[in-house]
Amino acid sequence: MPKQKAYYIIDFDSTFTQVEALDELARISLKNHPDKEAIFQKIEDYTNFAMEGKLSFSESLAQRVKLLEANEDHLKLLIKHLKKKVSTSFSRNAEFFKKHADEVLIVSGGFKEFITPVVSQYHIKKENIYANTFVTTGDGKIIDYDHANPLSEEGGKVKLLQHLKLEGELFGIGDGYSDFQLRESGLINKFFAFTENIARESIVSRADHVTPSFDEFLYVNDLPRAISYPKNRILCLVIGNVNPLTISILKNDGLSIRHKTSFEEKYVKDVGIIIFGEGEKMDREQLKNAAKLKTIGYLGNAKNKIDLDLCTKQGIVVFDDPKNNPRNIDFVPKRVADFMNTGATYLSSNFPNLQLPKIDKSHRLIHIHKNVPGIMAKINTVFAKHDINIVSQFLMTNPEIGYAITDINTEYDKQLFKSLKKIEHTIKFRVLY
């Protein structure tokens, strides 16, 4: 039986972009208004009431447009602003939208005038953009919107999809009540509550799946993605007295954070990253059992606190600040994040120091192995057997280990990974993206 065609119904405000566009337009158009703060608050309240299902969308929209006092020049400034506010996980997965241009639909209670210029950059077809339109005067002043458009009404997204009569498997991605209504109506198969920018509890609690990033959505649906494993699935333990700035750097990078006063054994098998406050320790048994642990950040001098030699043998990269400089508040977490995102080990305490360029449209494979002769030859033999074209390759060693990075631009199957992991003296292997 042939597989059903899939369609991806994606919201715009606080989903495709990090912000609510009408709220941002108000901040532009009312910049010099004496009562701007009070008006901003009213507009934001109307937005949130509608998104949480506490006010009809049509009433919310009417009240917000009335308060805007905007014109076409303000729209130009808004578009420029919104292009810089595309949600990070959508931006890095631009290739997905290019490959699925026929199946991706933007369905929004916002307005085509600012949505189309933003999403068109991502190869989303204009005919697949469904949104409201403004009514303007001859001199470009926004005075109203097209009330005949079903998307201006309560339940507008439901009415639109009923009209479109799409046949296939439909996935909805959004942050608000109007997005959930599609699932409630039975018009879509699954609703994914998108929480990268905002998490509305009333929506999250009713979703089929909570997706903290677009990477998560692609991962659970086994779709091609820019990174191999969603960062929200990587457990980052923060242990001890740690500055909130340190935590925010890692949280903003999309990692799943748990802050504990001391190390708890229950996390040892699942933890991917650990950040230790000054004075905290980790014993050898814990290190040996931490099979998924990729990197440790120590806010101070890690010597005599963590067994660096064992970390090296286990393929765990350690970043610390031996001089206990106040810079470690952001220095250490930034190094940890850079390693997770690019594989760079620059300024690590126990690994060969390797700085790596970012490359587009390639897969980055990380192979950590014992420093014995012939490993690179075996790695490249595996690539040759699988007809893999190597774009670039980097290798650095110390007396204990070899750290090899290979960038490839060809498709691969899972057997390639199995073969690389089976190479004798392999310590760890990871697909970065």
C-alpha positions as CSV (number, residue, x, y, z in Angstrom):
1,M,0.0,0.0,0.0
2,P,1.6,3.3,-1.1
3,K,2.5,5.7,1.7
4,Q,0.1,8.7,2.2
5,K,1.2,12.1,1.2
6,A,2.1,14.2,4.2
7,Y,1.3,17.9,4.7
8,Y,2.9,20.2,7.3
9,I,0.5,23.0,8.5
10,I,2.8,25.5,10.2
11,D,1.8,28.6,12.2
12,F,3.7,31.9,11.8
13,D,3.7,34.0,14.9
14,S,5.8,32.6,17.8
15,T,6.3,29.5,15.7
16,F,8.0,30.2,12.4
17,T,9.2,33.5,14.0
18,Q,10.2,34.1,17.6
19,V,7.7,36.9,18.0
20,E,4.1,38.0,17.6
21,A,4.3,40.2,14.4
22,L,1.3,42.5,15.3
23,D,2.8,43.2,18.7
24,E,6.1,44.1,17.0
25,L,4.3,46.2,14.4
26,A,2.7,48.1,17.3
27,R,6.1,48.8,18.8
28,I,7.3,50.3,15.5
29,S,4.1,52.3,14.6
30,L,3.6,53.6,18.1
31,K,7.2,54.4,18.9
32,N,6.6,58.1,19.5
33,H,3.1,57.8,20.9
34,P,2.8,59.3,24.4
35,D,0.7,56.3,25.7
36,K,2.7,53.7,23.9
37,E,3.4,51.4,26.9
38,A,-0.3,51.2,27.8
39,I,-1.3,50.5,24.2
40,F,1.5,47.9,23.9
41,Q,0.1,46.1,26.9
42,K,-3.5,46.1,25.6
43,I,-2.3,44.6,22.3
44,E,-0.2,41.9,24.0
45,D,-3.1,41.1,26.3
46,Y,-5.5,40.7,23.3
47,T,-2.9,38.4,21.7
48,N,-2.4,36.2,24.7
49,F,-6.1,35.9,25.5
50,A,-6.8,34.6,21.9
51,M,-3.8,32.3,21.9
52,E,-5.0,30.7,25.2
53,G,-8.6,30.4,24.0
54,K,-9.9,33.0,26.5
55,L,-11.1,35.4,23.8
56,S,-12.4,34.8,20.3
57,F,-9.7,35.3,17.6
58,S,-12.0,37.7,15.6
59,E,-12.5,40.0,18.6
60,S,-8.8,39.9,19.4
61,L,-7.8,40.7,15.8
62,A,-10.2,43.6,15.5
63,Q,-9.1,45.2,18.7
64,R,-5.4,44.8,17.8
65,V,-5.7,46.3,14.3
66,K,-7.7,49.2,15.7
67,L,-4.9,50.1,18.1
68,L,-2.0,49.8,15.6
69,E,-2.0,53.2,13.9
70,A,0.3,51.7,11.3
71,N,1.1,52.3,7.6
72,E,3.0,50.7,4.8
73,D,6.3,52.3,5.8
74,H,5.9,50.7,9.2
75,L,5.3,47.3,7.5
76,K,8.7,47.7,5.6
77,L,10.5,48.1,8.9
78,L,8.6,45.2,10.4
79,I,9.6,42.8,7.5
80,K,13.2,43.8,8.0
81,H,12.9,43.0,11.7
82,L,11.0,39.7,11.2
83,K,13.6,38.3,8.8
84,K,16.1,38.5,11.7
85,K,13.6,36.8,14.1
86,V,13.0,33.5,12.3
87,S,13.0,30.7,14.9
88,T,16.5,29.3,15.2
89,S,15.5,25.7,14.5
90,F,13.4,26.6,11.5
91,S,16.3,28.7,10.1
92,R,18.9,25.9,10.4
93,N,16.5,23.5,8.6
94,A,15.9,25.6,5.5
95,E,16.8,22.6,3.4
96,F,13.7,20.8,4.6
97,F,11.4,23.5,3.3
98,K,13.2,23.5,-0.1
99,K,12.7,19.7,-0.4
100,H,9.1,19.8,0.8
101,A,8.0,23.0,-0.9
102,D,4.8,21.4,-2.2
103,E,3.8,20.0,1.2
104,V,4.5,22.9,3.6
105,L,1.6,25.3,4.3
106,I,1.9,28.4,6.4
107,V,-1.6,29.0,8.0
108,S,-1.8,32.1,10.1
109,G,-4.1,34.6,11.6
110,G,-1.4,37.1,10.8
111,F,-1.1,39.1,7.5
112,K,0.3,38.1,4.1
113,E,1.8,41.6,3.8
114,F,4.6,40.7,6.3
115,I,4.4,36.9,6.3
116,T,5.1,36.3,2.6
117,P,8.4,38.2,2.4
118,V,9.7,36.3,5.4
119,V,8.8,32.7,4.6
120,S,9.4,33.0,0.8
121,Q,13.1,33.1,1.7
122,Y,12.7,29.5,2.7
123,H,11.3,28.3,-0.6
124,I,7.8,28.2,0.7
125,K,5.4,28.8,-2.2
126,K,3.3,31.9,-2.2
127,E,0.2,29.8,-3.1
128,N,0.8,27.8,0.1
129,I,0.7,30.9,2.4
130,Y,-2.7,31.4,3.9
131,A,-3.2,34.5,6.0
132,N,-5.2,37.7,6.4
133,T,-4.8,40.9,4.3
134,F,-4.9,44.5,5.4
135,V,-7.2,47.2,4.1
136,T,-5.3,50.5,3.4
137,T,-6.1,54.0,2.4
138,G,-4.7,55.6,-0.7
139,D,-1.8,57.0,1.3
140,G,-0.9,53.6,2.7
141,K,-2.5,53.9,6.2
142,I,-3.8,50.6,7.6
143,I,-7.4,51.1,8.6
144,D,-8.9,47.6,8.6
145,Y,-8.6,44.0,7.2
146,D,-10.6,41.8,4.9
147,H,-13.4,40.5,7.1
148,A,-14.5,38.0,4.3
149,N,-11.3,36.0,4.9
150,P,-12.1,33.0,7.1
151,L,-8.8,33.4,8.9
152,S,-10.1,36.6,10.4
153,E,-12.9,34.6,12.2
154,E,-13.0,32.4,15.2
155,G,-12.1,28.9,14.1
156,G,-10.7,30.3,10.9
157,K,-8.0,27.7,10.5
158,V,-10.6,25.0,10.8
159,K,-12.8,26.6,8.1
160,L,-9.8,27.0,5.8
161,L,-8.7,23.4,6.0
162,Q,-12.3,22.2,5.5
163,H,-12.3,24.2,2.3
164,L,-8.9,23.0,1.1
165,K,-9.9,19.3,1.5
166,L,-6.3,18.1,1.7
167,E,-5.9,14.3,1.3
168,G,-3.1,12.6,3.2
169,E,-1.5,12.7,6.6
170,L,-1.7,16.2,8.1
171,F,0.6,17.5,10.8
172,G,0.0,20.8,12.6
173,I,2.7,22.8,14.3
174,G,1.9,25.8,16.4
175,D,1.8,27.5,19.8
176,G,-1.8,28.7,20.1
177,Y,-5.4,27.7,20.6
178,S,-6.3,28.2,16.9
179,D,-3.6,25.6,16.0
180,F,-5.0,23.1,18.5
181,Q,-8.5,23.6,17.1
182,L,-7.3,21.8,13.9
183,R,-6.6,18.7,16.0
184,E,-9.8,19.1,18.0
185,S,-11.8,19.2,14.8
186,G,-10.2,16.0,13.5
187,L,-8.8,17.7,10.4
188,I,-5.2,16.9,11.2
189,N,-3.7,13.7,12.4
190,K,-1.3,15.1,15.0
191,F,-0.8,18.5,16.7
192,F,2.7,19.4,17.8
193,A,2.8,22.2,20.4
194,F,5.9,24.3,19.5
195,T,7.6,25.7,22.6
196,E,10.9,27.0,21.3
197,N,9.6,30.6,21.9
198,I,6.7,30.3,24.3
199,A,5.0,27.5,26.1
200,R,1.3,28.0,26.7
201,E,0.3,25.4,29.3
202,S,-3.3,25.3,28.1
203,I,-2.1,24.2,24.7
204,V,0.9,22.1,25.8
205,S,-1.4,19.9,28.0
206,R,-3.6,19.0,25.0
207,A,-1.0,18.4,22.3
208,D,-0.1,15.0,20.8
209,H,3.5,15.9,21.2
210,V,5.5,18.8,22.7
211,T,8.3,19.9,20.3
212,P,10.8,22.4,21.9
213,S,12.3,22.8,18.4
214,F,11.7,22.0,14.8
215,D,14.5,19.5,15.1
216,E,12.4,17.6,17.5
217,F,9.5,17.5,15.1
218,L,11.7,16.3,12.3
219,Y,13.4,13.7,14.6
220,V,10.2,12.0,15.9
221,N,8.8,11.9,12.3
222,D,12.1,10.5,10.9
223,L,12.5,13.4,8.5
224,P,15.8,14.8,7.2
225,R,17.2,17.5,9.6
226,A,20.2,19.8,10.0
227,I,21.3,18.2,13.3
228,S,21.4,14.4,13.9
229,Y,19.9,14.5,17.4
230,P,17.7,17.3,18.9
231,K,19.5,19.2,21.6
232,N,16.4,19.2,23.8
233,R,16.9,15.5,24.2
234,I,20.5,15.9,25.5
235,L,20.4,16.0,29.3
236,C,22.7,18.7,30.8
237,L,23.3,18.4,34.5
238,V,24.4,21.5,36.4
239,I,25.8,20.6,39.8
240,G,26.4,22.9,42.7
241,N,26.7,26.7,43.0
242,V,26.6,27.9,39.4
243,N,25.9,31.4,38.1
244,P,22.5,31.8,36.4
245,L,24.3,33.3,33.3
246,T,26.2,30.0,32.8
247,I,22.9,28.1,32.9
248,S,21.1,30.6,30.6
249,I,23.9,30.2,27.9
250,L,23.3,26.4,27.8
251,K,19.5,26.7,28.1
252,N,19.4,29.2,25.2
253,D,21.4,26.7,23.1
254,G,18.4,24.4,23.4
255,L,19.7,21.8,25.9
256,S,17.5,20.2,28.6
257,I,18.8,21.5,31.9
258,R,18.6,19.9,35.4
259,H,20.2,22.0,38.2
260,K,21.1,19.9,41.3
261,T,22.9,20.7,44.5
262,S,24.8,17.5,44.2
263,F,25.3,14.7,41.7
264,E,22.5,12.1,41.8
265,E,23.2,8.5,40.7
266,K,19.9,8.2,38.9
267,Y,21.2,10.5,36.1
268,V,24.6,8.8,35.5
269,K,23.4,6.5,32.6
270,D,21.6,9.3,30.7
271,V,23.6,12.4,31.2
272,G,25.2,13.9,28.1
273,I,26.8,17.1,29.6
274,I,27.8,18.0,33.1
275,I,28.6,21.5,34.4
276,F,30.3,21.5,37.8
277,G,30.5,24.4,40.1
278,E,33.8,25.2,41.8
279,G,34.7,22.5,44.4
280,E,32.3,19.8,43.1
281,K,33.7,16.3,42.4
282,M,32.9,13.2,40.3
283,D,34.4,9.8,41.2
284,R,35.9,7.2,38.9
285,E,32.9,4.8,39.1
286,Q,30.5,7.5,38.1
287,L,32.7,8.4,35.1
288,K,32.9,4.8,34.1
289,N,29.2,4.3,34.1
290,A,28.4,7.6,32.3
291,A,28.1,5.9,28.9
292,K,26.4,8.9,27.2
293,L,28.6,11.6,28.7
294,K,30.2,13.7,26.0
295,T,31.7,16.7,27.7
296,I,32.2,18.2,31.2
297,G,32.5,21.9,31.9
298,Y,34.2,22.7,35.2
299,L,33.9,26.3,36.6
300,G,37.4,26.4,38.1
301,N,40.3,24.0,38.1
302,A,39.2,20.5,37.4
303,K,42.6,19.0,38.6
304,N,42.1,16.6,41.5
305,K,38.3,17.1,41.2
306,I,37.8,14.9,38.1
307,D,40.0,12.2,36.8
308,L,41.2,13.8,33.5
309,D,43.1,10.7,32.3
310,L,40.0,8.6,32.7
311,C,37.9,11.2,30.9
312,T,40.3,11.0,28.0
313,K,40.2,7.2,27.9
314,Q,36.3,7.4,28.0
315,G,36.3,10.0,25.1
316,I,34.9,12.7,27.4
317,V,36.1,16.3,26.6
318,V,36.7,18.5,29.6
319,F,36.7,22.3,29.6
320,D,37.8,24.1,32.8
321,D,39.4,27.4,33.8
322,P,42.6,26.5,35.8
323,K,43.3,30.1,36.8
324,N,39.8,30.4,38.2
325,N,39.2,33.6,36.2
326,P,35.8,35.2,36.6
327,R,35.5,34.8,32.8
328,N,34.6,31.1,33.4
329,I,31.0,32.2,34.0
330,D,30.6,32.4,30.2
331,F,33.9,31.0,28.9
332,V,33.3,27.4,30.0
333,P,29.7,27.0,28.9
334,K,30.5,28.6,25.5
335,R,33.3,26.1,25.0
336,V,30.9,23.3,25.9
337,A,28.2,24.6,23.5
338,D,30.8,25.0,20.7
339,F,32.0,21.4,21.1
340,M,28.4,20.1,21.0
341,N,27.6,22.2,18.0
342,T,30.7,21.9,15.9
343,G,33.0,19.3,17.5
344,A,35.6,22.0,18.4
345,T,37.9,21.0,21.3
346,Y,39.8,24.3,21.3
347,L,41.1,25.1,24.8
348,S,40.0,21.8,26.3
349,S,41.9,20.4,29.2
350,N,42.4,16.8,28.0
351,F,41.8,16.6,24.3
352,P,43.9,17.6,21.2
353,N,42.9,21.2,20.6
354,L,41.0,21.4,17.3
355,Q,39.2,24.4,15.9
356,L,36.7,23.6,13.1
357,P,35.0,25.6,10.4
358,K,31.2,25.5,10.0
359,I,30.2,24.0,6.7
360,D,26.8,23.9,4.9
361,K,25.1,20.9,3.3
362,S,27.4,18.3,4.8
363,H,27.3,15.7,7.5
364,R,30.0,15.9,10.3
365,L,31.1,12.6,11.8
366,I,33.2,12.5,15.0
367,H,35.4,9.5,15.7
368,I,37.4,9.2,18.9
369,H,39.9,6.4,19.1
370,K,43.0,5.1,20.9
371,N,46.1,6.6,19.4
372,V,47.5,3.6,17.6
373,P,48.9,3.3,14.1
374,G,46.5,2.6,11.1
375,I,43.2,3.9,12.5
376,M,42.7,6.6,9.9
377,A,43.5,4.2,7.1
378,K,40.7,1.9,8.5
379,I,38.3,4.8,8.8
380,N,38.9,5.9,5.2
381,T,38.6,2.3,4.0
382,V,35.1,2.2,5.5
383,F,34.2,5.4,3.6
384,A,35.6,4.0,0.4
385,K,33.6,0.8,0.7
386,H,30.4,2.8,1.1
387,D,31.2,5.1,-1.8
388,I,31.3,8.1,0.5
389,N,32.8,11.4,-0.8
390,I,34.9,13.2,1.8
391,V,34.6,17.0,1.7
392,S,37.1,17.6,4.5
393,Q,38.9,15.7,7.2
394,F,40.7,16.7,10.4
395,L,42.9,14.7,12.8
396,M,44.7,15.6,15.9
397,T,46.3,13.3,18.5
398,N,47.8,13.3,21.9
399,P,49.7,10.3,23.5
400,E,46.4,8.7,24.5
401,I,43.8,9.3,21.7
402,G,43.1,10.4,18.2
403,Y,40.3,12.8,17.4
404,A,39.1,12.6,13.8
405,I,36.5,14.8,12.2
406,T,35.2,13.9,8.7
407,D,32.7,16.0,6.7
408,I,30.8,14.2,4.0
409,N,28.3,15.5,1.5
410,T,26.7,12.3,0.3
411,E,23.8,10.3,1.6
412,Y,24.6,7.3,3.7
413,D,22.9,4.4,5.4
414,K,23.1,3.3,9.0
415,Q,25.4,0.5,8.1
416,L,28.1,3.1,7.6
417,F,27.9,4.1,11.2
418,K,27.9,0.5,12.4
419,S,31.1,-0.1,10.4
420,L,32.8,2.9,11.8
421,K,31.8,1.9,15.4
422,K,33.2,-1.6,14.9
423,I,36.7,-0.3,14.0
424,E,39.1,-1.7,16.6
425,H,40.2,0.8,19.2
426,T,37.2,3.0,18.7
427,I,36.2,4.9,21.9
428,K,33.2,7.0,20.7
429,F,31.5,7.8,17.5
430,R,28.9,10.6,17.0
431,V,27.1,12.1,14.0
432,L,27.0,15.9,14.6
433,Y,24.8,16.9,11.7
